[in-house]
């Protein structure tokens, strides 16, 4: 099993801190983008999921970085952030 390199080592002064791999950092950045886009629109997770046809459980997993949002989903969220009404109309 190949061990991923650590890009952000844990803080030795913080017993609850942990090492972060590149994959985990990417997953966290994707989660932040999705959460910020949704909150900028003033929508709850359920409202966002319903409006843009994303399963709410999937959205939660992406926002909480339990799962990595795929590239197409990140692109979709970016388009939603730029043109929310157009996207909502297109998927209605």
Helices and strands as residue ranges (DSSP letters): E 6-8, E 20-21, H 22-40, H 45-52, H 56-63, H 71-82, H 84-91
